[in-house]
Amino acid sequence: MRKAAVLVAGGRGTRMGAPISKQYLPIGGKPILMRTLEVFWGVDPEMDLILVIPEADFSSWGELLEEYDFQVPHVVVAGGNSRFQSVRNGLNAVPFDRGLVAIHDGVRPFVKKEVITKSFEQAAETGSGIAVVALKDSIRKLTDDGKSFYQERQYFRLVQTPQTFQLEKIRKAFQVTEIPQFTDDATVYEHQGWQVSLIPGNAENIKITTPEDMDYAAYLLSLQESESVKK
């Protein structure tokens, strides 16, 4: 099966408080988006990579590509007014009609290659492969009247990306009208009445959103570099 990855980075990252959008901030001397693209390219150099960013950023992204001499092949697509619309634009840009597509947050550069591979394998078998991790903390459910109730955490998972699907199915799912309940790609897929399949994610696969995340990202990168030296 042909494979594609839609990397979504259409937001402005206002919570970061930086002069540029978070996806272009450097970690270890290289912009976050470039590190994310490299991970997917490293899984399969034949994979079609589609990067979804604001159209207003096309020129500055091109300048970054030249500045860093970035050679990983990818197609740039304009984002929409919401994540749902940005993903739909990315899916429409996939250059084939039958195959598999991973949808991934562009600001999650620490996803493990094994997770990406497993998500494709699971999607090929069952239609979808959604990366999740178990909860470590206790959780409580809040009600509208201000009460809270204990919940068994073993029945819950934190959802990450990639969220990988058979292309025909996820394209059909994204043809519907956007509703508030679409919090991620899995909920769009589920809206068709299809059950999603979960795979183990990796805890380091954080979504870089705040300045504190940048500090942790620098630490994770130092661990990666240390492991590479040992090998």
Phi, psi and omega per residue, in radians:
M1 nan 2.433 3.035
R2 -1.233 2.621 -3.103
K3 -2.192 2.553 3.032
A4 -2.436 2.778 3.019
A5 -2.322 2.254 3.058
V6 -1.808 1.942 -3.137
L7 -1.745 2.018 -3.000
V8 -1.741 2.172 3.118
A9 -2.576 0.971 -3.036
G10 -1.589 -0.051 -3.059
G11 -1.540 3.083 -3.137
R12 -1.784 -0.246 3.064
G13 1.092 0.824 -3.070
T14 -1.132 -0.466 -3.130
R15 -1.215 -0.300 3.128
M16 -1.290 -0.522 3.130
G17 1.202 0.404 -3.119
A18 -1.715 2.783 -3.140
P19 -1.206 -0.332 3.066
I20 -2.164 2.834 -3.135
S21 -1.075 2.570 -2.998
K22 -1.029 -0.554 -3.065
Q23 -1.162 -0.300 -3.131
Y24 -1.760 -0.050 3.131
L25 -1.205 2.498 -3.127
P26 -1.486 2.482 2.930
I27 -2.107 2.135 -3.122
G28 1.015 0.616 3.064
G29 1.452 0.220 3.128
K30 -2.523 2.335 -3.137
P31 -0.967 2.530 -3.104
I32 -0.912 -0.823 -3.081
L33 -1.045 -0.644 -3.138
M34 -1.164 -0.653 3.110
R35 -1.144 -0.683 3.131
T36 -1.160 -0.774 3.100
L37 -1.037 -0.694 -3.124
E38 -1.110 -0.631 -3.138
V39 -1.099 -0.828 -3.112
F40 -1.189 -0.689 3.102
W41 -1.104 -0.610 3.118
G42 -1.197 -0.457 3.083
V43 -1.240 -0.751 -3.119
D44 -2.760 1.799 -3.126
P45 -1.077 -0.286 3.125
E46 -1.528 -0.109 -3.135
M47 -1.177 2.378 3.054
D48 -1.361 2.109 -3.116
L49 -1.833 2.190 -3.123
I50 -2.130 2.092 -3.109
L51 -1.833 2.138 -3.125
V52 -1.842 1.987 3.127
I53 -2.362 2.892 3.090
P54 -1.033 2.441 -3.129
E55 -1.032 -0.557 3.135
A56 -1.140 -0.281 -3.098
D57 -1.670 -0.021 -3.062
F58 -0.986 -0.803 -3.082
S59 -1.135 -0.803 -3.124
S60 -1.182 -0.583 3.068
W61 -1.130 -0.716 3.089
G62 -1.065 -0.656 3.096
E63 -1.161 -0.675 3.098
L64 -1.135 -0.676 3.113
L65 -1.036 -0.720 3.118
E66 -1.238 -0.751 -3.100
E67 -1.043 -0.715 -3.090
Y68 -1.709 0.071 -3.118
D69 0.847 0.893 -3.039
F70 -1.469 2.136 -2.977
Q71 -1.938 0.004 3.134
V72 -1.187 2.098 -3.079
P73 -1.200 2.337 3.110
H74 -2.793 2.804 3.091
V75 -1.899 2.411 3.141
V76 -1.803 2.289 -3.102
V77 -2.214 2.520 3.138
A78 -1.284 2.364 3.073
G79 -1.347 3.031 3.123
G80 -1.923 -2.849 -3.111
N81 -1.447 -0.101 3.112
S82 -2.591 2.920 3.103
R83 -1.086 -0.701 3.109
F84 -0.950 -0.844 -3.121
Q85 -1.185 -0.634 3.113
S86 -1.137 -0.760 3.112
V87 -1.100 -0.760 3.135
R88 -1.050 -0.727 3.078
N89 -1.067 -0.711 3.123
G90 -1.141 -0.751 3.126
L91 -1.097 -0.671 3.131
N92 -1.165 -0.351 -3.128
A93 -1.561 -0.108 3.099
V94 -1.105 2.207 -2.971
P95 -1.458 0.428 3.062
F96 -2.616 2.937 -3.037
D97 -1.902 -0.384 3.136
R98 -2.223 2.244 -3.127
G99 2.721 -2.699 -3.075
L100 -2.165 2.569 3.108
V101 -2.421 2.267 3.032
A102 -1.696 2.342 3.061
I103 -1.921 2.193 -2.976
H104 -2.446 2.488 3.041
D105 -1.205 2.206 -3.111
G106 -1.086 -0.389 -3.119
V107 -1.723 0.502 2.978
R108 -2.048 1.301 -3.057
P109 -1.415 -0.072 -3.049
F110 -1.840 0.333 3.034
V111 -1.142 2.411 3.141
K112 -1.386 2.547 3.138
K113 -1.061 -0.593 -3.142
E114 -1.129 -0.573 3.107
V115 -1.178 -0.765 3.104
I116 -1.050 -0.823 -3.132
T117 -1.047 -0.797 -3.135
K118 -1.120 -0.639 -3.138
S119 -1.120 -0.674 3.088
F120 -1.177 -0.731 3.140
E121 -1.087 -0.749 -3.125
Q122 -1.182 -0.706 3.141
A123 -1.140 -0.649 3.109
A124 -1.098 -0.595 -3.076
E125 -1.455 -0.741 -2.990
T126 -2.117 -0.113 -3.139
G127 1.892 -0.449 -3.119
S128 -2.654 2.705 3.057
G129 -2.556 1.848 -3.001
I130 -1.930 2.136 -3.131
A131 -1.337 2.261 3.127
V132 -2.445 2.780 3.038
V133 -2.305 2.676 3.135
A134 -1.281 2.711 3.079
L135 -1.431 2.528 3.062
K136 -1.752 -0.573 -3.081
D137 -1.595 2.768 2.983
S138 -1.221 2.651 -3.139
I139 -2.265 2.700 3.088
R140 -2.333 2.550 3.113
K141 -1.693 2.232 3.120
L142 -1.632 2.523 3.085
T143 -1.949 2.881 -3.088
D144 -1.120 -0.420 -3.119
D145 -1.588 0.228 3.035
G146 1.565 0.015 3.114
K147 -1.501 2.887 3.086
S148 -2.433 2.665 -3.074
F149 -2.409 2.421 3.114
Y150 -1.090 2.470 3.090
Q151 -2.203 2.493 3.087
E152 -1.284 1.884 -3.009
R153 -1.163 -0.372 -3.128
Q154 -1.172 -0.237 3.117
Y155 -1.631 0.097 -3.097
F156 -2.177 2.700 3.088
R157 -2.424 2.578 2.992
L158 -1.524 2.295 -3.041
V159 -1.665 2.319 3.106
Q160 -2.040 -2.906 2.867
T161 -2.221 2.725 0.275
P162 -1.322 2.651 2.943
Q163 -2.082 1.941 -2.935
T164 -1.952 2.483 -3.008
F165 -2.513 2.810 2.887
Q166 -1.229 2.245 -2.959
L167 -1.004 -0.771 -3.104
E168 -1.031 -0.728 -3.104
K169 -1.194 -0.830 -3.057
I170 -1.239 -0.553 3.045
R171 -1.108 -0.754 3.100
K172 -1.077 -0.730 -3.129
A173 -1.062 -0.643 -3.087
F174 -1.457 0.096 3.074
Q175 -1.446 -0.135 -3.103
V176 -1.420 2.975 3.059
T177 -1.318 2.397 -3.126
E178 -1.157 2.391 3.079
I179 -2.283 2.763 -3.087
P180 -1.034 -0.436 -3.114
Q181 -1.240 -0.169 3.119
F182 -1.432 1.491 -3.112
T183 -1.556 -0.284 3.065
D184 -2.779 -3.071 -3.080
D185 -1.251 -0.553 3.123
A186 -1.097 -0.652 -3.141
T187 -1.224 -0.535 3.067
V188 -1.175 -0.779 3.109
Y189 -1.076 -0.778 -3.124
E190 -1.094 -0.523 -3.112
H191 -1.056 -0.372 3.106
Q192 -1.424 -0.070 -3.102
G193 1.616 0.165 -3.127
W194 -1.649 2.436 3.086
Q195 -1.409 2.371 3.103
V196 -1.553 2.619 3.085
S197 -1.847 2.318 -3.096
L198 -1.745 2.563 3.023
I199 -2.278 2.734 3.107
P200 -1.197 2.243 3.036
G201 -1.585 -2.859 3.046
N202 -2.242 2.399 -3.010
A203 -1.057 -0.507 -3.113
E204 -1.275 -0.166 -3.054
N205 -1.346 1.075 -3.080
I206 -1.389 2.689 3.020
K207 -1.649 1.913 -3.058
I208 -1.244 2.015 -3.004
T209 -2.278 -0.640 -3.023
T210 -2.114 2.910 3.076
P211 -0.990 -0.607 3.108
E212 -1.101 -0.606 3.100
D213 -1.126 -0.600 3.118
M214 -1.126 -0.689 3.109
D215 -1.116 -0.759 3.139
Y216 -1.175 -0.643 3.122
A217 -1.086 -0.718 3.111
A218 -1.084 -0.669 3.102
Y219 -1.145 -0.792 3.133
L220 -1.073 -0.684 3.131
L221 -1.139 -0.672 3.108
S222 -1.115 -0.625 3.078
L223 -1.146 -0.754 3.120
Q224 -1.047 -0.785 -3.105
E225 -1.154 -0.637 3.108
S226 -1.130 -0.728 3.118
E227 -1.130 -0.652 3.135
S228 -1.131 -0.676 3.138
V229 -1.131 -0.705 3.141
K230 -1.102 -0.614 -3.124
K231 -1.263 nan nan
